[in-house]
Amino acid sequence: MLSIWIILLINMLPSELNAKCLTHLTKEKVDDTFSDRMSYETPQMRTVGVTTTCTNVTLPLERFVEHLCEDCTREMKISASNIPTLQRTSFHGIRDLDILRLNGTNTRYVDPGTFEDMNKLQELYITDNNIQKIFNNSFNPLPKLKTLDLSHNALIDFESQFLDGNLNLMYLNISSNQLSSLSFKHSIKLESIDVRNNVIKTINFENITANFGYFSYNRLRQIEGCTLKVQNLDLSYNNMSTLPSLDKKCSKPEFEVVVLKLSHNVLTELNSNFFQAFPKLTSLNVSNNMIAHLSVTMFQYFPGMNNLDMSYNMLSEFDASIFDFSAKLTHVNVSYNKITFVDNKIVTNHLQRSIDLRIQCNIIQFDMLIRLIGILPPKTNLYIDILQKSFTWLELKEIREAAIKANITIKDIPNRCDNEVTRNDIIESSNATAKVDHKSVLGNITKFINNVTNSSKTLETALEHSYVVYHDSVHATDDKIHELLEQLDKSIHGVIDKMQSENYSEALGNDVEENDNSGLLKAVIVLLVFVIVLISILITQRYARRWSDFIQRGEENIELLDNNRI
């Protein structure tokens, strides 16, 4: 009831109460305020035992702090205030504080010894301010400090001595400042260090030990020091056209980096000399660059490499022997490149490890895809946008058979590499077990009807859309689907008429020369078989046969037709 009473009287408080700490006013002070109309020069408040939160503090901070309950405040939040300088006396007497947050307080200076009484302080956040320089004794000693956040300030200089004595520090955040270089004169061991969004050109990792290092959005050009003990290193978004040069004083630097991220730069090549310093690397991400060539021999330096991401580059060739040079490599992503050629100079087909290869959204052709399937080790998961390629349905059948023979799992990834085909991302062309909601089913049928009615499509594209509808309809029970069947049948016949007028004599991709009538007749048979299968699925609500069975039915009808003609 007390809290409700205070909220109702907020708008009636005297204007002299500048600091907005109303939720911490005691009932007695509120009574005094209204009975005597006293003019307060300092915000009169109480603490709630855990957190004290105030905004718009404009008076000297020490006068504000003297009203706190020393024994009951564990977390203090001050924001949207004007405190230009944190002085040595600002927090005098506050000994039991665990967390201090100074956000948007217009702070420019932190005097040495400001926090010397806070021996129990574990987290300190001084963010969104205008601090340009940190003095050596500003934050030490704070024996229990674990988190120090100085992000979103104006730091142009960084004297690491201010961290001396803070042996328990685990998280250091100095991101979004104006630092141009970074070095530590004494050893520091952290869980993570975040220096994103600065203008750093040179980093000396000599005395830094951390599990995670975030150095993205900088201008990195030089790495100094002979040791680098950051296990997960993020150097993305540094606008690097070449890899950083290493310290020439080191004859053979060995870095302990396990995960290296170099994505979203402008790299055109990967220098093997640079990567020789990373013998423990297990994951490399160089996606979203301009790399046109990959030398697989460089992977001999990474005996433990298991994950490689080279998506969104300019590769024109994929060398499958990469799996030989890196014995533990299991995940490779070369999607969204310009790959047309598959090289298999050295690859061994006796590898028994399971591999995930993502090669969708490239320009790889049918013969190269067959070659790739033939050289990959068994148990490989091959991700490719098969249905968005210009493969005929007979080529698709051959791809399936080659994959089954090689014990390769084909997974179709509808990444919408172009605008020609739209389908649900959950559909995989290798199975028909995905459950799709009724709206999605209706939407796909409608799209199919619109596509085959309003545009001139090849038979392969028409069948492709039919296949999407086929998959979506497997578990469909919505009665509204039946209403679309008649329209669907008319649309299919419309496609047949268009094919006849545009003379699709080789729509099925057959290499044997046939006259226009036989090619058209086969197209009619295939489409009619599809309609029969689809209607039977929707009416009987039974699970449909797989795509291979559907293809087989079409072939059997075509064979019967040929026999009758003979």
Residue, then its C-alpha position, 0 to 999 in steps of 0.5 A: m500500500l505504501s508504494i501505491w500511495i507514493i505513486l499517487l503523490i508523485n506529481m504533487l511533490p515540490s519542484e525543489l526535488n531535482a533528483k528523481c528518486l521518488t520510489h526510495l522516499t520514506k513515508e515520513k519524509v513524504d509527510d514532512t514534505f507536504s506538511d512543512r513545504m520544505s525546500y530540499e537541496t539534496p534528494q531525501m530518499r531511502t534505499v530498498g535493501v537491494t537497489t537504489t535507482c536515481t536520475n537527474v542528479t545535479l548536485p555534488l555526488e558526495r552530498f547525494v551519497e551521504h543519504l544512502c543506507e550504508d548497510c543495505t544498498r547492494e546495487m546503485k544506478i545513476s543515469a541521465s545526470n550531470i556529474p562531470t567528475l568522479q572525485r575521491t570523496s564521491f563514494h566515501g563510506i559506501r563499503d558494501l556496494d556490489i554493483l555500481r552503474l553510472n550511465g549517461t552522467n556526463t562524466r569526463y574524469v575519474d580521479p585516482g582513489t575514487f572507489e578505494d572504499m568499495n572493497k566488495l564491488q564486483e561490477l562497475y559500469i561507467t558507460d555512455n559518458n565522455i571519459q577521455k583518459i583513465f589514470n593509473n590509480s582510478f580503479n585499483p585496488l578493487p580486489k573483488l571486481k569481476t566486470l569493468d565496462l567503460s564502453h561508449n566513452a571518448l577514450i583516446d589513451f589506455e594505460s593498462q596500469f589502472l588494472d593492476g591489483n584487480l586480480n579477479l577481473m574477468y570481463l573488460n569492455i572498452s568498446s565504442n571509444q577512440l582507441s588507436s592502439l592497445s597494449f598491456k604492460h603487465s599480464i592480465k587474464l580475462e574471460s573476455i575482452d571487448v574492444r569493438n568499434n574503435v580505430i585500433k591499427t596495432i594490437n600487442f597481445e603479449n600480455i593478454t590471456a582471454n577466452f574471448g577477444y572481440f576486436s571487430y570494427n577496427r582498422l587492424r593492420q599490425i599484430e605485435g608480440c610473439t604470443l597470442k593467448v586469446q582462444n576465440l579471436d574475432l577480427s571481422y569488420n576491419n576493412m582488411s585487404t591483406l592479413p595483418s603483418l606479424d611481429k618481425k622480432c618473432s622468428k616463429p610465433e605460435f598463437e593459441v587461437v582456437v577459433l578465428k573469425l576474419s569475416h566481412n573484410v575485403l581479403t583477396e587471398l589467404n597468406s599461408n605464412f600468416f596462418q603458420a602461427f595458428p597451429k591450434l586452430t579448429s575453426l576458421n571463418v573467412s566468409n564475406n570477403m573477396i577470396a578467389h582462390l584457396s590453396v588447400t595445402m595451407f590446411q596442413y598447418f591445422p591438424g585439428m581443423n574441423n570447421l571452415d566457412m568460406s561462404y560469400n566469396m568469389l571462389s570459382e573452383f572447389d578442391a575436394s582434396i581439402f579433406d585430405f590435408s585436414a584430417k579432422l575437417t567435417h564442416v565446410n561451407v562454400s555456398y554463395n560463391k561462383i564455383t563451376f569446377v570440382d577438382n579431385k586430384i588427391v582426394t581419397n574416397h576411403l575417409q570414414r568421418s561424417i562430413d557436412l558440405r554446403i555448396q548451394c548457390n553456386i554455378i556448379q553444373f550437372d556433370m560436376l555435381i556427379r563428379l563431386i558426389g563420386i569423390l566425397p567420402p561416405k556419410t557426407n551430408l551434401y547441401i545444395d539448392i538442387l531444385q533451383k538449378s536447371f536440372t531436368w527431372l531425369e538428371l535429378k533422378e541420376i543425382r539421387e541414384a549416384a548419392i544413394k550409391a555413394n552413401i551420400t545424403i542430398k539435402d536441398i537448401p532453398n536459399r532463394c539464390d534467385n527469384e525464380v522459385t519460392r518454397n518453404d525452407i523446411i522442405e527437404s527434397s530427400n524426404a516427404t515427412a515435414k509437417v506444414d501448416h494448412k496456410s502454407v499448403l494453400g499458399n504453395i498451391t496458389k503460388f504454383i497456380n499463379n506461376v504456371t498460369n501467368s508466366s511461360k515456364t519450362l516443363e522442368t520449372a513446372l514440375e519443380h513447383s508441382y514437387v513443392v505442392y506434392h511435398d506440402s500436401v502429404h499431411a494436408t487435411d484442410d478441406k479448402i485444398h479440394e477447392l483448388l484442385e479444379q483450378l490446378d487442373k486447368s492451370i496444368h492444361g494451360v501449361i501444356d498449351k503453352m508448351q505446345s505453342e512454344n515448341y518444347s521438343e526436348a522439355l524432358g531433357n532426353d538426349v534421344e532425338e524425338n519429334d515434337n508430338s512425342g515430346l509433348l505427349k510425354a509431358v502430358i503423361v507426366l503432368l496427368v500422373f502428377v494430378i492423379v497422385l495429388i488428388s488421391i493424396l488429398i481425398t484419401q488423406r494417406y501418406a504419399r509415396r516419395w518423389s522417386d515413386f512418382i518419377q517411376r510412375g511417369e517413366e512406366n507410363i511413358e514406356l507403355l506408350d512407346n510400346n503401344r506405338i511400336 
